[in-house]
Amino acid sequence: MEKSIMNFHTRKWVKPEDLNPNQTLFGGRLLQWIDEEAALYTIIQLENTHIVTKFISEINFISAPKQGDIIEIGIMATEFGRSSLTLRCEVRNKMTRDPILTIEKLIFVNLDENGKPAPHGKTKVTFVKDRFEAE
Ligand SMILES: CC(C)(COP(=O)(O)OP(=O)(O)OC[C@H]1O[C@@H](n2cnc3c(N)ncnc32)[C@H](O)[C@@H]1OP(=O)(O)O)[C@@H](O)C(=O)NCCC(=O)NCCS
């Protein structure tokens, strides 16, 4: 597979409603943000909105963001399967680049209109802007 790079697209500002009782970012909130970011990445790559999260590997929470921190979520594609797409995720502090979390594998599956796995036909990362330029 062609080498893909980690793309830090989405930034989040840690707010009071995102905190756990220890006053740091609630892990469940971070996973919600990551799952949505990874799903959007998959939809854009596979050009299909009918996808699901199939598998998430070990999650390494490296450090705990505090209220007011700006964090950024990085996603990269590591493997295009037949119906699946495997992603890697890194979250870091936007200003200091201190690592916050890593997930080695998030696997999404491309579905047909009946909710069954379907081949996506993609083999490498593509960019929406190139799709427009190709027209
Ligand atoms: C996604 C789903 C349709 C897949 O069904 P399935 O019977 O496992 O499908 P398949 O065996 O054909 O596998 C489909 C792909 O997933 C991969 N896969 C299946 N189980 C896996 C696992 N445990 N770990 C990693 N990959 C897996 C397969 O390798 C295959 O990839 P490929 O086509 O690129 O080779 C089904 O498991 C499902 O509906 N799960 C619930 C999804 C969900 O609700 N997610 C949360 C909300 S988005």
The ligand as a Gaussian input file, in Angstrom:
#p B3LYP/6-31G(d) Opt

LIG

0 1
 C      -19.676000      -5.081000      10.404000
 C      -20.428000      -6.382000      10.216000
 C      -21.524000      -6.232000       9.171000
 C      -19.359000      -7.365000       9.707000
 O      -19.928000      -8.620000       9.662000
 P      -18.970000      -9.898000       9.515000
 O      -19.846000     -11.082000       9.413000
 O      -17.883000      -9.857000      10.525000
 O      -18.333000      -9.629000       8.090000
 P      -17.132000     -10.334000       7.401000
 O      -16.703000     -11.575000       8.101000
 O      -17.488000     -10.395000       5.939000
 O      -15.947000      -9.279000       7.588000
 C      -16.010000      -8.016000       6.999000
 C      -14.649000      -7.363000       7.140000
 O      -14.396000      -7.093000       8.520000
 C      -13.185000      -7.716000       8.920000
 N      -13.376000      -8.202000      10.273000
 C      -14.373000      -8.983000      10.708000
 N      -14.215000      -9.248000      12.015000
 C      -13.096000      -8.616000      12.413000
 C      -12.416000      -8.502000      13.650000
 N      -12.851000      -9.100000      14.755000
 N      -11.301000      -7.771000      13.680000
 C      -10.839000      -7.160000      12.579000
 N      -11.442000      -7.223000      11.365000
 C      -12.555000      -7.961000      11.294000
 C      -12.959000      -8.842000       7.952000
 O      -11.566000      -9.156000       7.872000
 C      -13.501000      -8.258000       6.681000
 O      -12.535000      -7.400000       6.095000
 P      -12.146000      -7.510000       4.522000
 O      -13.435000      -7.596000       3.722000
 O      -11.420000      -6.247000       4.220000
 O      -11.307000      -8.730000       4.375000
 C      -21.062000      -6.877000      11.540000
 O      -20.051000      -7.405000      12.386000
 C      -21.784000      -5.766000      12.275000
 O      -22.848000      -5.311000      11.827000
 N      -21.248000      -5.348000      13.421000
 C      -21.836000      -4.253000      14.199000
 C      -21.195000      -2.921000      13.774000
 C      -21.682000      -1.792000      14.660000
 O      -22.825000      -1.738000      15.041000
 N      -20.753000      -0.883000      15.016000
 C      -21.019000       0.172000      15.975000
 C      -21.826000       1.280000      15.435000
 S      -21.135000       2.058000      14.028000

